[in-house]
Amino acid sequence: MSLLSASGFSTAMFAPAWVYEHFPTSAPVRNGLKDGPSIAQQVDESLWIGVPLPDNLLCDCRKGRPHHTKFYRNHPVTRYAQQYAAGSSRFFETRFTPAFQPFSDQEQAHQVRFRPSLSSQDPVPNLVPGPARDWHELNKGPMTRVLYGELITKPQPALRLLTKLAGCYEASEGHTAACPANLILFNFNMPADDSLAASITIRETEHIHNVTRGIKMTFFNFARREYYDVGHTLLPSLGHEESVVNLPVNEMNATLVALGVFMEGDPDTSVPVAILEITSIIIKPKEAVGIQFGLRLRNLHIKDRAHESGVEKRVAWDWETVPGRHGQTWPIGMPRSRTTGPFSSFTVRIGDEVAGQAYCLEFPLRDEDVKGLGKRITISVVGRLFGGGFADCSSITVPRAELMIAENNMTDE
C-alpha cells in the first residue's frame, strides 16, 4: 500500500482470480440438482476467511497432486485486513452508490447494462455482524436471530437491513438465542462536542409486528476510558416514503466511534425479512446545514477524447459562482476536491433517462446511450454538493450524429 501511495494511486484492487481459473467453477450436482458451492468458491472462501478446504483439489495443471493451499487457510486475507475509521474527523457521506452503475438500453428497454465506474463506489458498511468466518460458520451453531445487510440498486442504491434465523436445530436443543440483534455499520473517530450534525435517510419496508428498530451510536468517554451505546428508536411510519432522521452528536468528554442498527423482538418467521432500508448517511459540520453557496454549472459541451480503441465522445462542463450570489464561506471540515471543487458528483441525463454519475468534469458517452432517440438529443447535468444540496442544472441540445462514434466513422452497427 505504501508503494501505491507513493506512486500516486488512490485505489487498489486485490482479486485472486486464479482460484476461478484453476479450479472447477460449476456447482456439484446430486440427484439432478445443484448441491453446494463449487470447488473454486470453496477455495476462494478459504483464501479470504480461512474456512476448511474441500478434500479434492485436483486440477488439470497438476494431475495426481492437490494444490498446496494450506497456507491460505492458516493465513486468510481477512486475518490481516485492517479496518480504519470511515470518513474524516468532521465529515462522512455515503449513498451506497456501487462501482458498477446500472443503465437501461434505449433500444431494448427491458435490458439493463452496467457502466463500470470505480470512482463512484461509496463507502460500504459492514454487512454481517462479527468476523467473516464466524458468519460463515453461523449455521453450525445454535439457532440465533441475526441482523445483517445487503446492498441493493433498485429503485435506487440503498442498504437493506434484514433479519433471519441462523443455526441448526440439533445444536439449539429447541431454543433460540435471545434478541436484541445488532449490526455495526461504520466505525468513526469524530468529536461528540455538538459541532456535527448527523442525518440518516430511511425508507420503510413492510410493517412487522412485535419488532422495534433503531439506530445505535457508540461513544468512547476519554475521561472514564469506557465505551457506551446510545439508542434512538425509529417509530413506524405510514407507507414507504423516505424520511430523514436527525441524530444528536453531543456527549460530554466523548468521541463518536461507531454507528449501527439494532432490532428488538421476534418477527415470528424463519425466512429472511427486511426491516428497514437506509438510502444515505451524512455527518457534517453544523455550519454546513442549509448553507447556500450560489454555484452553477456552465460551458456544457461535447469533446473528443483519445481512447485505446480510437476516439471517445464525452460531455464536459465547468462550474462557477453565480454573479451576485456569492453565498457563504466553505465551512471548515467540509471536503473540497481539487478537480470538482465543492461537488461530490454529477448526475448526467440523456433525454429522459439517467445515464450515470460523474466524479470529474466530464462523462463518457456510448453509442447505446443515444441509439433509439430522436435526431436532436438534450443532455443535462446536475451537480451534487458534498453533504447534500444541488447546483443549478445545465443542459445542451445537440444532433445525435455528433454523439455517435459509429456514425461519425461510417460504421454504424
N, C-alpha and C positions, 0 to 999 in steps of 0.2 A: 504494500500500500504506500510505503514511503517513496518508492521509485515512481509509482504512478503519480503521486502528488508532485514530486519534483519535476516530472515531465509535463505538468500542466493538465493532467486528466482529472475530470471531476467525477467520473463514473467508471466503475469497473464491473464486469460481469464474470462470474465463475460458473461454468456449466459443464460438468463432466459428461459430455455426450458419448464418450467411448463406451459407457455402460450399455447404451442402446444400440451402438454399432456392433458390439462384441457378442451380446447375449440375445437369446430369443425374446422377441417383443410381443409375441402372441400369448394370450392367456391360456393356461392349461384347460383342457376340455374333459369333462367327466359326464358320462351318460348324455352326451349331446349338448351339454350346457357349459358355459364358461365357469371355471371353478378357481377363483382366487387370482392374485396378481401374476404377471409374467415374471420369468427369471430376471429379466432386465430391471423390472421395477423393484424386485426384492433386493437386488444388488445395489440399486440406487438408494434405497432406504437404508441399507447397511452403511453405505458410504456417508450419507448425510447424518443419520441419527444413531447408527450403531446397532440396529436390530440384528438378530441372528440371520446368518446366511442360509440359503437353501442347500440341500445336500448335493444336488447335481449342478455343477458349474461348468460343464464341458461346453466347448465351442469349437468352431471349425479350425481356428488357428493353432490350437494346442490339443489335438486329439489324444485322448487317453489320460490327460492330466488336468486337474482343475486349476483355475487361476489362483495365484497366491493373493487372496483378498482378506486374509485375517487382519492385516494391518488396518483396513478401513473400519472393521468392526471395533477394534480397540482404540482407534483414533478418528472418530467421525468428525465431520466438518463442524457440526453444531457444538461439539465439545469445546472448541477453541474460539467460536464466534463470540464477539463482544457486543453487547447492546448498549448504545450510548443514549443520552438524553435527547429527545426529539426537539427540533426547533432550536431557537436561541434562548437566552435568559429572559427575553421580553417579547418573543413573538413565536407563534406556531399557527399553521394553517394547513388543513387537508380537506379536500372534497372527494377523496378516494378515486381520483381520475387514474385509469390504468395506462400502461405504456403502449397498449395496442388499442387505438380508438376505432370503434365500430362506425361504419357509414354505409348508407344504402346505395346500391347500384341503381342509377337513374333509369336504365333500360329494363332492369329486372328488379322491380320494387321489392319482391319477396326475398331477394338475395342480399345478405349482409356480408360486407367485406371488412377487413381490418387494415388501418393505416398505422404502420409501426412508427412510434414516436417516443423514444426512451425518455426524452426530456419532459414528457407530460406526466410521468409517474409521480403521483403524490405520495407523501409519507404513508406507509402501510402499517396498520395496527397489528398487535398480537391477535391471532385468530383462535388460538386454543389456550386453555389455562395450563400453566406449568411447562416443563421441558417437552420438546417434541417427542422424545422417546417414551415419556410417561403417557402422553396422549395416545401413542401408537399401541401401548400395552394396556390401555384402559379397559378394553373388552375382556381381558383375562381376570380382572378383579371383581369385587362385589358390585352389585347394581348401585349406580350413583347417578343422580340427576346433575348434568353438567350444562354450562353455558358456554357457547362458542360462537364464532362469527364466520361469515363468508362474504366476499366482495361480489357485488352484482353490478351490471352495467345498464339494465333496463328497469324502469323507464329513464333512469339517469344513474350515474355512478353513486354507489352508496354502500354502507356497511350494514349487512343484515345480521341481527343477533337472534340466535336460535337456542332452544333447549331440547335436550333429549335424554333418554335413559341409556346409560352405557354400562357394560359389565356383563357378567354371566350369572344366571340364576343359581348354578351349582355353588358358586363362591359366596352367594349372598345369604344362603340359608333362609330364604323367604323374606328378607328385609332389604330396604332401600336406604342408602345413606341420606341423612337429613340435609335439607337446604339450610341456609341460602347458598346459591351458586354465584360465583364471582368471576370476572374476567378483566384483567388489567389490559387496557388498550395501548396506552403510551406511557413512557417514563419521561419526566421533565426535571428541570433544575431551575425553577423560577421563584422569584421573591413573592411571598404572600403578604405584601405590605399595602394592599388595597390600591396599588398603582396599575393593575392589569384588569382587563375585562375579558371574561370567558363566556363564549356563547356556543351552544350546540343546536343544530337544526335537526329535528327528528321528524319522522313520518310514521304514523300509526299503522300497525298491522291489524289483523283480526283481534277483537277483544277476547281475552282469555280470562275466564272466571278463576278466582282463588289465586291470582298471581299479582304480585306487586313488583314493579320495575323501578329502577332508579339509576342515578349517576353517582359514582363513588369517587371522591377526591382524597388522595393520600398526602399527608403533610409530614414534614420532619421538623420537630421542635429542636432547634440547635441549642437552646438553653438547658432543656431537660434531657437532650440526646435520646429522643424516642420518636417512633412513628405512630401516627394515629389516622383514622379514617373519618371523613365527614360525608354522610349520605344525603342525597337530595331525591326524594321520591317523586316520580313522574305520575301526575294524575291522568287518568284515561280521558281522551277527548273523542268527540263525535266525528265520524267519517275518517278519511285517510289523508286529510290535509296536512301540510307541513306546518310546524310551529317551532319557534325559537325559544330555547331555554337559556336564560342568563344566570350564570353561576358566580357567586362571590369568591374572590381570591383574597381573603382578608383574615389571616390568622396571626396572632401575636408571636413574634420570635420564631417564625416558621418559614419553610420553603415548600412549594408545591412540587412533589416528586413523582406523582402518578395520577392518571385519570382512567377510570374504568366504569363498568356497569355491574349491577347486581340484580338478582331476582330472588324473591321470597315466595314460597308457596309451591304448590304442585299442580301443573296443568291437567293431571289425571289422564295422560296419554303416553303411550310408549313410542310413538313416532315423533320425529323431529317437528317442532312447531316454532314459527317465527314470533317473537315477542316485541320486536322493535326494529326500526331502520334509522340509521344516522346518515345524513347527507353531507354534513360539514361540521368541523370543529375548528374554532378560531379563538386564539388567545392573543391579545394585543394591548398596547398601552391605552389607558382610558382617554388620553388626549386625542387618540385617533378615531374614537367613536363619533360617527356623524359628521366628520370633518369634510369640508368641501375644498377641492384643490383647483377647480376651474381648468380642467385639462380636456383636450380633444385630439382626435386623430386627424392627420392631414396627408396630402400628397399620395393618395392611393393610386397605384399604377401597376402595370404588368411589365415584368422584366424577364430576360433570358439568363439562365444560369447554367454554366458548363456542368455536365453530368457524365458519369462513366459510360453511359450509353448514347451520349450525344448532347442535346440541349434540353434543359428542363424549364418549363414555364412556371413563373412564380408571381404571386401578387405581393407587393411590398408597400410599406407605408412609413410614416413618421408621426411624431406627436409634438404638441406644443401647449403652452399655457394660453388660454383664450384671452385675447386683449380685453382689458377692463375687468377681468375675473381672475385676478392673481391668486385668490384663495389664501390658504394658510400655510405656515411653515411645516415641512415634513417632520413628524414627531420623532424624537429620539427613541431608538429601539425598533423602529419600523424598518424592514429591509428595503433596499433600493438596488436595482440591477444596473450594472454598467452598460448593458445593452438596451434594456427596455425601461429603465428609469423606475417609476413607481408602479409599473404594471407587472402583474404576476403572469398574465396570459391574455390571449386574444381569441375571441370566437369568430370564426370565418364562416359566413353563409354564402352559398352559391345558389341563386334563385331562392326557393323557399326552404331549402334543406341546409342543415348544419353540416359543413364539410369536415370540420375538425377544430382542434385547438392549436394555436401557435404560441411558441415560447421565445420567439425572437421577432424581428420586424419584417418578416416575410413568411410566406406559406406556399409550399409546392403544390402545383395543380397537376391533375392527371386527366387523361382523356376521358376516363369513366366518370369524372366529376361533372362533365358538361354534356356528355352524349345524351341525346334524347331531349335536350332543352331547345328553346327557340333559337332564332338566328342572332338575337342580341340577349346577352346574359348580364344580370346585375349581381355584383359581388359586394358584400358589405362586411365590415369588420367592427367589432365592439371590443374595447379594452377593459379588462377587469383589473382593478387595483388590488395591491396586497391588502389583505384583511377585509375585502369586500368593497362594494361600490364600483361604479362604471364611469367611463368617459363617454363623451358624445360619439355616436356612431358615424362612421364614414363609409360611403359607398361609391361604386363606379359601375357604369354600364358599358360593355364592350362587345364587339361582334364575336360570335362563337368561334369563327375561323381563327381569330387572333389567339385563342386559348388552346386550340387543338394542335398538338405537336404532329400527330399523324397527318392531319390535313395540310399543315404547312409543308410537310415533307412529301406530300402527294402519295402517301402510303396508307390511306385510310383502311382500317381493318374491316 
